[in-house]
């Protein structure tokens, strides 16, 4: 958290508490909580566009982003005990404060941050639309710059001069960390090569294999077993009287969901097999 002294200098100190958002009541303390996040399809297209136009990609992280948002509801919070002692408020019974800014833990904190950031960008010449609310574009005379938002991470794409101007503009309003070239976002690993960009998800794949105890398994080139044209002989048929359904100890739907994200992002080669198995998420058997 931050405050300013008498000279206007910013003083930073650690925040040891967050708001207890689980006590908020819908319609009274909050309404909308959704905060737009860039999807993997749009991000892959931006990577392709970066390579095609020989642009630069830079990642900036906004420090304590949620504390910048303005609240849309009147919210009162009980003062934590340690802060109450430091402010010498022990003589008051159950002291509370009215929040002027958003705070981590509030249900609408992410949305308030997005609204504050979007208003700031729109006031400085950026444009976006309802189709891609998390992507902002600004045109210069011969250049342009794109900002793709992922919560408090800003992927800035454009020419080097345009990026420097935008970073300077953002630093006037927000405290930020410069993370350099974008190497990881939305579970996608990005390797910048001399002749392009290598996009993969090897880290997630290793996690999935370890999570489901398949790390030492042998690999095969065929993704699914050979299927019969006769429904009665199809190993992937629905459960019958002589087959028992998998119990809750088998996280079938979790496996399918994890593989579906890989298939949609960087591994379309497993898409058919994953979609086939997803048909039986409601009643899987051991062959599935």
N, C-alpha and C positions, 0 to 999 in steps of 0.2 A: 504494500500500500504506500501512498505518497502523501506528503503535505508540504507546505511552503513555510519558510521562516519569514522574519520581518523584512529581509532583503529580497524576498521573492525567489530564493533559491530552493530547488526541489530537494526534499529530504525523504529518503526511502527507509521504510522499516517493514519488518516481516509481519504479515497478518497470520495470527494463530487460530483464527476462528472463521467459520462460514455461517451463512444463514441456514436455519433449519427449514428448508423448503417443503419438507414433508408435512408441515403443519399448515401450509397455505390452503385456502379454500377456493375452489373454482368459482368464478363469477364475482368474487369479493376481493381476493388478493391477486388474482391473475386471470387472464382469459386465454390469449394465444401464447403458445410456447414454441411454435415451430420456427426454426432458424434455417434458411436455405444453405445447403452445402453442395459444393460442386460434385457432380456425379462422375464416375470413372469414364463413361463414354465421351463426355465433353472434354475431360482432361486428356484422353488419348488423342482426340482430334486436335487439341491445342499443341500437343507434342508434335504431331504430324505437321501442323502449320508452322511450328518453330523450325523444323528441319527444312521444310520447303522454301521458306523465306530467309533462311540463314540468320535467324534471330537469336537473341540471348534469353535465358530463363534464369530468374533469380528468386530466391525464397526469403521472405521476411517474416519474422515472428513478432507479434505484438505482445508486449509484456503486460501482465495484469489486464487483459483486454476487457473482461466483463465489468471492470470497475468504471469504465468510461460511459456506460449506457445510462440514459435517463429513464426513470421509472414512469410507468403509465398508471400506476395505482398508488394510493397512500398506504405505505407499509410501515408498521411499527415493530421494532425488534427489541427483545430483552437484551440488556447489556451483559456480555460475558463477565464472569466473576473477576477474572484477572484484570480486565480492562476497567471494571468498576472500581477496583482497589487502586489502580494507578491514577484514576481521575478523582479519587477521594469522594466517591458517591455512596459510601457505605451507610451514611446516615439516612438515605432515602430507602423506602420500602419498594422492592421490585421496580427499580428504575428502568425506563425504556427510552428508545430514541426513534425518531422518524427518519427513515432513510431518504436521502436526497439523490443518491446514485445507486445503481444496481450493485449487487454483491454476489459473490460466488455462493452457490447453494440455492438461490432463488430459481423457481421454475421458469420464469421468463427472462432470466439473465442472458441467455444466448441470443434471444430475439432482440432484446434491448441493445445489445452490442452490435448486432447486424444493422439495426435501424440507425444507430449513431454513425457507424462507418459508412453506410450507403448515403446518408444525407450529406456527409462530409465530401464524399467522392462526387456526388451529383452537383454539389455547389462549386466544384473545381473543374467542371467541364466534362466529366465522365458521363456515359450513357449506358443504360442496360434495359432489358425488357422482361416481361413476365415469363417468357419461355426459359431464359437463363438468368434468374435473378441474382446469381452469385458471380456473374461475369460482367465486368465493367470495361468499357472501351473508350479511349480518348484519342482523337485525331489531331495531329499537328499539321503544319504546312506540308511537309513531305514525309512525316513519320507518324507512328501511332504506337500506343502502348495498351496492353491488356492486363487486367488484374483479375485473377481467379481466386475466390475466397474459399478457404476450408477452415471454418471456425475462426481461430486467431492466426492462422497461417495465410500469408498472401503470396501467391505465385505471380510474379510480375514478368511479362513477356513483351519484348520489343527490342528496339535498337539500344545500344549502350548509352547514348546520350539521353534518349527519352526515359530510360530506366533511372538514370541518375537524377533527372529532374523530378520524377515521381517520388523517388525515395526521399529526396530533400523535402518535398511537399508533405509527405506523410510524417516525417520526423518532426515537423513543426507542430503536429497535433498529438502524435502518439509516441510513446517510448517503445523502441523496436530493437530487435536483434537481427543482424545481417547474417544469414545462414549460408550465403554464397549460392552456388549452383544448386538447383533442386535435384536432390538425389533420392528422396522418398516422399510419397504422397498417396493417400488412399490405398495403402497396401501395395502400391506399385514401386518397384525399385528402378531407378533411372541411372544408367551409366552413360556419361557423355564421351563419345568417341570422336576421333578425328574426322570420320566420314559419316557421322550420324549419331543416333541415340539408341542404346540397347535397353529395351523395356522388359522386365521379368518380375516374377514373384517367388523367387527361390526361397526367400526367408519364410514366407507364409507356407510354402509347400513343406519345408522341413518341420515347421511347427505342427502342421496337420498330421504328418506321418508319425511324429513323436506322440501327439495327443491321442491318436487312435491305435497306438502300439503297432504301427506298420513300418517302422523305420528300418527294420532288418528284413523286411519281406523281399522276395525275388520279383523282379520286374518281368513283364511279358509285353509283346508287341501288339497283341490283340486286346482291345479294351473290353469286349464282351464275348461271352461264349457263343457258339454257333446256335442260331435259333431255328426251330422247325416251322414249316409253313402250316402244320396242323396245330390248332390251339391247344389240344389236349397234351401235346408233347412239348409245348413251349415252356422252357424252364422259368420264364418270367411271368407266367400266368398268375392270376389272382389266387388267393388262398382257397384251398378246397378242404374237404373233410379230412383228408389224410395229411394235411400240412398244418403245422402250428405257427401262430404268429410270433414274431419276435417280442420279447418282454421289454419292459422299460429300462432294463440294464443295458440295452443296445441303443445308443443314440443315433438311430437311423436318419432322422430328419436333420440332425445337426451335421452329419457327414455330408448329406446331399446339399445342404445350404452352403457349407464351406467349399465344396467342389464346384457348385454353381457359380460362385464369385470368381473362382479361377477360370472357369470356362468362358464367362462373359468378358473377362478382362484380357488375359494373355494366352489362354489355352483353348481355343475353339476346337481343337482336335478331340477333346473329351466331351464336347457338348451333347452329341447324340446319346452317348452312354449315360450321362448324368440326367438328361431329360427323360430317358427311358425309365430309369430307376425312380425318378421323382413321381412318376405316375402312381406308384404304389406306396407313397409316404403314409397313407392312412392305414394300410394293413400289410406291412412287409413280412416276408418269410425268410427263412435261412438262405435259400438260393439268391434272393435279392441282396 
